[in-house]
Amino acid sequence: MTARFILSLDCEGKWGVADILGPREQETLSDARLRRAYSDIVALLDRLSVPATFAFVGLFGETPEDFRRLGGELQALSAAAPHYLSPALVDIESGSREGWHGAWAVDSVGAAKAGHEIALHGVTHVPWGTVDEGFARAELALLERLRPEIRGARTFIYPRNDVAHAQLLPGAGVEGYRLAPPRRSRARSLASEANIFSRPEKDPPAGNPIAIPAGYFVNYQHGPRRLVPQLLSLLRLRNLLDRAERTGEVVHYWLHPENVAAAPATLDLLRATVEEVARRRDAGRCRVLTQIGYCRERAGGRAAAAA
């Protein structure tokens, strides 16, 4: 059998931290640092011909000019989620003005040779578990005002992995969504990084939309997480791929390009991760899928089984 590997990236700019903006976020998520991080990641994946899923916050994918045309709708959403959206709108209007507009990142991903998927990471990045169905519907309605690449997204990654209102996704053309990993304390989450005996994931039960295995976080090289040696992270990856090769199960890794912007050493671990996957792929031991590729394989297998 062969292992199946997915790499997904949660692309947020400052929208991912709009409710916790502080001096460090303002410094590390500048336009210049974000551009460098996305450029380095796209170049790495192109060099190794590894396709990935880049899931963009819808508003991050807009140019400043197109963003301004959404003023009325954003004010209405901000009134429903003021704790999250109000600080963002203030910083865009009269603060740093940096880190909020990433249309250039969508263009870079779309032009990459590796053939990436552009997915959706929410429209505003407000976690859906904190809002009612009406807010989620309003976000999806706003999706129709966004650029075509974002409107055409067919898989979904929940902001903050807060899975809710999944029944609304098919109406927006979404075929699958990434499940949330188990909730852990920070201490247990850190300890799990050193567990080289972690297991790959089985296919979740069939549904509409299709659930995609939650996966493992590429260890962010910041704070206490820096204490985990990169060699240990690679041993865990190799063990996961070895097991998945025997069972045909899934190894799904994910991170934020913003982690690379804030802690550039994270790119070193991502590079080693993707190089290991590419070696196995080239040896016929691993297949690399995007999220939509995984969903369509699952849908095709289900249809074949029914026939």
N, C-alpha and C positions, 0 to 999 in steps of 0.2 A: 504494500500500500504506500501511499505518499501522504505526507503531512499537508495540511492546508494552512496557509498563513495569510492574515489580513493586517494591514497597517492603516490606522485611521488617525487623522489629525483634526483636533478641535480648534478652529481658526476664529479668533475672537477679537484681536486688537485689545483695546481697553474695555470693550463691552463685557468681557468676562469678569471684570473686577469693578464694574461701575458702582457697586454698593459698598466697596471697601477701598476706594481710592485713597492712597496715601503717598508720601514723598517717594517711597521706593517704586511704587507702580508708575508714578509720573516720570521718574528717571529712566526706568528700564524698558518701558513700553513707548518710547519715543518713536517717531516715524523712521528715523535713521536706523535704530536698532531692530525694529520690526522688518524693515526692508532687507537688512543684512541676514537676519534669521531665515526669512522665507527664501531668499536667493540661495543660501547655503543648502537648505533642505532640498529644494527643487534640483539643484545641481547634483547633489549626492544621489538622489533617486534616478536622475537621468543617466548618470555615469554607470549605474548598476542595472539600468532598465527595469526598475522595480515600480510598478504602479501602486498608488495609494489612494485612499479616500480623504479628500480635503473637505471637511464640513464647515462651511462659513456661517457665522452669524449674518443674517440677511442685511442688516444695516451696515455692517462692516464692509460688505461687498459693494457699497455705493460710492460714487464720487461725491465730493462736497456739494457740487451743484445739484445732483439728483437728490441727495439727502435733504437739501433745503426745500425741495418741492413736496416733501412728506410732512411739512410742519403741522398741519391740522390734525392728521391722524396720529402723529407722535404725541401731541399735546393731550389727546384723548387717552392714549395708552398710559402716558405719564401720570395722569390723574388717577388711573386705576392701580398703578404700581409706583407711587411717588418715591418710596424708599430706594428704588433701583434706578428708575429712569431720570428722575429730576437731577441728581448729581451729574449724570452723563450730559444732559442737555445744557447744564450750566457750564461745564468744562468746555464743551464744544463752542458755546456762544461767547464766553468771556474768560475762559481759563487758558489752559495750555494749548487747546485746539489740536493736539497731536494724539495719534494712536486710534482715532475713531473711524477713519476713512481708508479702506483697503482695496479699492477697486483694482489697483495695480497688482495686488496679490492674486486676485481672481484671474486677471489677464495672464500672469506668469504661470499659474498652474494650468490654465487652459492651453497655453502654448507649449507646455513641456512635452518632450519626446516620449516620456515613459507612458503616457496615456492614462492620466489620473481621472478619477471620478470627482465631480463637484457635488457635494451633498449639502444638507441644511442643518445648521446648529441653532435652531430657533431663529426668530426674526429679530428680537431685541435682546436675547439671552436672559430674560426674566425666567427663573425656574418655574416650570409649569405646575409643579406640586404646591406652589405658594399662591396660585391664582385659580379662579373658577373657570368653568368651561367657556363662559362668554369671552373672557380675555383671550383664551387660546384661539377661539374662533376669529376674534378681531385680528390677532396676529396673522393667522393664515389668510384672512381677507387682504391684509396689507401686502402679503407676498405677491399678489398680482400687480403691485406697483413697482416691484423691484426688477433688476436687470434680468435678461432671459436666462443666463446661466444659473442664476439662483432659483428662478421660477421653475426651471426644468429639473431641479433636484429630485431624486427618486429614493434616497434614503435619508434618515434623520438621526441625529445624535442629540439627545436631550441636554440642555444646559444644566450643568452641575450633576449630570446623571440622575436627574429628578424625573423619573418616568411617570407620566400622568396623561390622561385624555388621549390615549393611543387610538381610540375609536374614531377620532377626527382625521387622522393622517391619510387614510385611503382617499378621502374626498379631496385632498390636495395633491393627489397623484403619487403619494409616498408608498413605496412597496415594502420597506423594511426599516427597522430602527435598532440601534444598539442597546442591548440590555444594560442595566446598572450593575456594577460589581457589588459584592456584599458590603454592607455598611460596617466600618470598623472604626475604633478609636485611632487617634494619630499614632499612638504607641504600637498598636497591633498592626496598623498599616505599614509602619516602618519595619516591624519585625517580619512581615510577610515578604518584604523585598529580599530577605536573606534565606527564604525557604526554597532551596534548590530542588525540592521534591514536589513542587507545584505540579498540577496536572493540566493537560490540555482540556478543552471543553467539547462536550457532545453537542450535536445539533439540538436546539430547543424544540419543543413541540410545535407542530405546524399551526399557523394562524394567519390572519390578515389584519394588519401588516405582518410580515415575517419578522420574527425576533432573531437578532444576530447576537452570537455569544459576546458577553461583556468584555472579556479580555483582561489584559494586564497593562499597567501604566509603565511606560519607559521612565525609569527612575530620574526624577528632576534633581539636578546636581546643585541643590541649594539647601541651606539649613541642616538639620539633622540627617537628611537623606544623603548628604555627602559622606556620611560615615560608612555607608554601604559600599564596599569596594566594587569597582566596575567588573572585576574578574568574577565576583560572586553573581552579579547580574547576568553575565554571559553564561555562567554555568547553569543558571536556572533556565535561560533560553534554550541552551543545548539539550537539557533534559526534557523540556517541553516538546521540542521538535523531535527528539528521539522517540518519545512516547507516541506523539501524533503520527509519526511515520509507521508505527506498528498498528495503530488503530484507525487511521484515517480521520482523526479528530481535528479540531481547529485550535490554532494558536493565534490569538488576536492581540496585537500590541497597539497602544495608542499614546498620544501625548499632545501637547499644545505647542505650536511653533513659538508661542510667547514664552514657553519655558526656555527655549534656546536663546531668545532675545534677552531674557533676564539672567540666565546662567549659561553662558556659551559652552561650558564643559559638557552640558547635556548633549550637544551635537556629537561629541566623541563617542558617547555610549550609543546614540542612534546610529552612527556610522558603523560601529562594530556589530550592532544588531542586524542592520540591513546587509552588511557584507556576509555575515553567517548565513542568512536566509538565501542570498544570491548564490553562494557556493553550493548549497544543498539543492536549490532549484536547478542549477546548471548540471548537477549530478543526477537529476531525475528523482530526487528524494523529497521534493517539496513543490507544491503549486502555490503561486501567489495570486490572491483574489482581491478585488475591491469589494466593498460592501454590496454594491448592486450586483456584481458578479456572483457573490455568494447567494444573494436572494434569488437570482434567476436560475442558478443551479438547483436550489432547493425547490423552487416552483416547478422546474422541469422534471425533477425527480418525483415530485408528488403527482404530477399529471401522468407520468409514465406508470407509476404504481397503480393509479386509479384505472388506467386503461387496461 
